[in-house]
Amino acid sequence: MAAAPTPEMVRIRELIANDPAGGQSPTGGWDQAWKEKVTPWDAGDVQPAFRELLDERWEDVGVSLDSLKDGKALVAGCGRGCDAAFIAQHGIETVGLDLSPTAVEVARAHLAKTPDAPTNINFETGDFFKFTPPTGGFSLAFDYTFFCAINPSMRASWGKRYGEVIRPNGVLICLAFPIDGNREGGPPFSVSEEAYDAALGGDFDKIYSKQPTKLAEGRAAGRDRMLVYKRKSE
Ligand SMILES: C[S@@+](CC[C@H](N)C(=O)[O-])C[C@H]1O[C@@H](n2cnc3c(N)ncnc32)[C@H](O)[C@@H]1O
């Protein structure tokens, strides 16, 4: 059983439900959540599991990080942008994309006051399903709490879209959350490794699946899983 929703989660669900576009209009539910500062997902820092993967476990993935540096990285639904900035700090030019103009303002302001902020990063307002990717596609993407934020009916489109915007042999890292329980009425909607596999199976091969040991503050073990997929070569 998933835990009972917090008042903040209840408010987000209300905002998304009241958005005629199901949360997918630029000034709809998500933007309103950012305006009201109802952002319980926002850790204000890099996800520890992502730090663990890039800095301690990357060898197990079997793809050289250097081989991805000639392309750009994408973090869709980037929110405050800490994970995007973390990728940029690894020497990959990064785009943090969010549907909500308020989230993008927050991300830019946060970066501006970050000591030694990377300069190879841009935060852009845009819809993941419609924005224009760089010519040739991204070499790397990171997805955390974006898959669980969209309606499950959009999951196949989500997978197809990553297949369009990531270049052949490019890498998609998914920090799967929340994989516990059977949650009704999201966001966040419950996810599972199988749901990622099903959405991505057409264009990607899974090359890594492991439980992270470094978790977000207060997070119980068993709610996250780190998954890495490689775009099939054409
Ligand atoms: C649950 S929040 C997660 C934010 C961030 N990944 C984090 O972990 O802090 C989901 C984010 O996805 C954004 N979003 C929702 N639909 C989107 C879309 N179609 N394109 C881009 N961003 C979207 C929302 O505005 C929101 O900032």
The ligand as an SDF file (V2000), in Angstrom:
LIG
                    3D

 27 29  0  0  0  0  0  0  0  0999 V2000
    7.3510   16.3370  -10.4480 C   0  0  0  0  0  0  0  0  0  0  0  0
    8.1600   17.6830  -11.2010 S   0  0  0  0  0  0  0  0  0  0  0  0
    9.8620   17.1220  -11.2050 C   0  0  0  0  0  0  0  0  0  0  0  0
   10.8960   18.2090  -11.3600 C   0  0  0  0  0  0  0  0  0  0  0  0
   12.3560   17.7530  -11.3040 C   0  0  0  0  0  0  0  0  0  0  0  0
   12.6170   16.6570  -12.2150 N   0  0  0  0  0  0  0  0  0  0  0  0
   12.7350   17.3510   -9.8940 C   0  0  0  0  0  0  0  0  0  0  0  0
   12.9620   16.1650   -9.6540 O   0  0  0  0  0  0  0  0  0  0  0  0
   12.8320   18.2260   -9.0320 O   0  0  0  0  0  0  0  0  0  0  0  0
    7.6900   17.4670  -12.8900 C   0  0  0  0  0  0  0  0  0  0  0  0
    8.1340   18.6250  -13.7620 C   0  0  0  0  0  0  0  0  0  0  0  0
    7.8100   18.3160  -15.1200 O   0  0  0  0  0  0  0  0  0  0  0  0
    7.3670   19.4920  -15.7640 C   0  0  0  0  0  0  0  0  0  0  0  0
    6.5810   19.0800  -16.9400 N   0  0  0  0  0  0  0  0  0  0  0  0
    5.3460   18.5140  -16.9640 C   0  0  0  0  0  0  0  0  0  0  0  0
    4.9780   18.2540  -18.2370 N   0  0  0  0  0  0  0  0  0  0  0  0
    6.0140   18.6430  -19.0280 C   0  0  0  0  0  0  0  0  0  0  0  0
    6.2570   18.6230  -20.4410 C   0  0  0  0  0  0  0  0  0  0  0  0
    5.3390   18.1570  -21.3070 N   0  0  0  0  0  0  0  0  0  0  0  0
    7.4420   19.1000  -20.9010 N   0  0  0  0  0  0  0  0  0  0  0  0
    8.3820   19.5890  -20.0570 C   0  0  0  0  0  0  0  0  0  0  0  0
    8.2030   19.6360  -18.7170 N   0  0  0  0  0  0  0  0  0  0  0  0
    7.0470   19.1690  -18.1990 C   0  0  0  0  0  0  0  0  0  0  0  0
    6.5860   20.2340  -14.6810 C   0  0  0  0  0  0  0  0  0  0  0  0
    6.4490   21.6000  -14.9440 O   0  0  0  0  0  0  0  0  0  0  0  0
    7.4330   19.9470  -13.4350 C   0  0  0  0  0  0  0  0  0  0  0  0
    8.3960   20.9600  -13.2120 O   0  0  0  0  0  0  0  0  0  0  0  0
  1  2  1  0
  2  3  1  0
  2 10  1  0
  3  4  1  0
  4  5  1  0
  5  6  1  0
  5  7  1  0
  7  8  2  0
  7  9  1  0
 10 11  1  0
 11 12  1  0
 11 26  1  0
 12 13  1  0
 13 14  1  0
 13 24  1  0
 14 15  1  0
 14 23  1  0
 15 16  2  0
 16 17  1  0
 17 18  1  0
 17 23  2  0
 18 19  1  0
 18 20  2  0
 20 21  1  0
 21 22  2  0
 22 23  1  0
 24 25  1  0
 24 26  1  0
 26 27  1  0
M  CHG  2   2   1   9  -1
M  END
$$$$
